[in-house]
Amino acid sequence: MFTISPRLDIPHHMAHPYDIEHASDLHVEWCRDLAEKMDVRTTHQSGPQMRAVMHELRRSLPAESVIEIANQLPALERGIFLQDWRLDEGPVPLPDADTFRDRVYQRVKAHHFRVPSLVEDVFWLWNQKLELQKAAKVAQALPSALKPLWPV
């Protein structure tokens, strides 16, 4: 009879980082907290709307800022942020925050109602959930038209 025992000979640096091991739980927590902030019922609404903000933000940034923001996000959010991204994707001109809000809404309008505070709510979530230094790096990498939407 065989017994299965844990591999004790695996070096510590080979273990899965906490954020990868718990990425799904963390993502659900983020979507739940965002749903509560947005005053919507489920994460089936908040998750896609956060993705819309992420993808429109990504499109509004030069490549180096996309990478800077991505590197501050937890594993699953980083993957969502970078999903299907191309180096030649942006940046598209961003005259003001209202233009950005409209572009985000165009991404979700087929399936979701408009949440006027969506962009601010996503930025609030990131500011709450990320370590202070990481949140500061995200805020610094935002296009100037969006910086006033970051919580102070």
N, C-alpha and C positions, 0 to 999 in steps of 0.2 A: 504494500500500500504506500502510495506517495503522499507526502504532505507538502503543501505549498507554504513557503515562508517568505517574508519580505526580503528583498535584496538589500542587504545591509552594506554590500560592497560598492554601492553606487555613490560616487562622490556627491557631497552636498550641493555643489554648484550645478549638478545635473538635474536636481529636483525641479518640479514645475513651480514657477513663480506664483505667488498667491493670487495676483490679479488674473492670471490665465486660468488657474484652477477654479476660481470662483467668478469667472467673467459672466456667466449666465445669470447667477444670482444678483450680481452687481447691476447688470443691465435691467433686470426686472425691478430692482429697487429704484434705479434712476427713472424708469418709465412710470412707476407707481407715484413717485414723488412729483414728477412733472404733471401727471394726470391730476393730482390733487391741486397743484398750483394753478393749472389751467382750468380747473373746475369741470373736468370731463369725467366720464364714468369709468373708462377702462384704459388699460395700456395699449389696447388695439387702436386707440385714437392717439394717445400721446407718443407712442413709438414712431409711427410713420410721420407724424408732424415734426418730431425732433430730427428725423432723417432728412426731411425737406429743408429744414434750416441748415443742417450740416452740408448738404449737397449744394445749396445755393450759396452758402458762405464760401465753400471751396471754390466755386466758380467765380467768385468775386475777388480772389486772392492770387498773387503771384505764387509760383511753385514753392519758393522757400518759406513763405508764410503758411502754406498748406501743410508742409512738413513740420514746421514749428508747432502748429496747433495739434496736429495728429500725434506728435510725440508727447503731448501733455495729457492725452485722453487714455482711459483704461483700455485694455486689449480689445474688447468687443466694440466699444464705441469708436475706437481707432479704425477698426475694420469697416464699420458702417461709414465713417467719414471718408475713407479712401476707396470705398467700393466703386469700381468702374471708372476711377479717376484716370485722367491722362495728363501728362506734363503740358500739353498744348491746349488744355481746356480753358484757361483763363489768363489773366483776369478780364472780365467784362467790365465796362464802365459802370460805376455805381454813384449816381449823382446825389442820392439821399437815402435815408432810412425807409421812407415810404415806398420808394421804388423796390428796395430789397423786400419789404413786407409783401408787396404785390407779387413779386416773383416767387416767393415762398408759397403764397396762397395758390398761385397757378399750378404748383407742383402737387397740391393736395386737394384741390377743389372738387375733383370727381368723386371723392370718397369721404371727405371730411368738411365739416362746417368751418367757417372762419373764426379763429380765435385772435382778436386784435392784438393781444399782448404776447402772442406766441414767441416772437423773437426774444423779447425781454424775458419771458419765462424760461426759455432754454438757456439764455445767458445767466439767469439767476441760478438755475440748477447747476451749471458748470461751476459757477463761483462758489456755491455751497458745497459741492461734492469734491472738487479738486483741492489738492494741497495748496496752500497760499501762494507758493512760488509758481506752481503750475498755472493757477488761475491768473496770476499776474502776467505770465508769458502769453496766455491766450488773449487777454485784454490788450496787450501791447501789439499783438499780431493782427488785430482786427483792422479792417479798412477804416479810415477816418470817419466816414459817414455813419459807421456803426458804433464807434467808441462811446457816444453818449447813451447808448442803450445798455451798456455794461453796468451792473449795479455798483454802487460806491460803498 
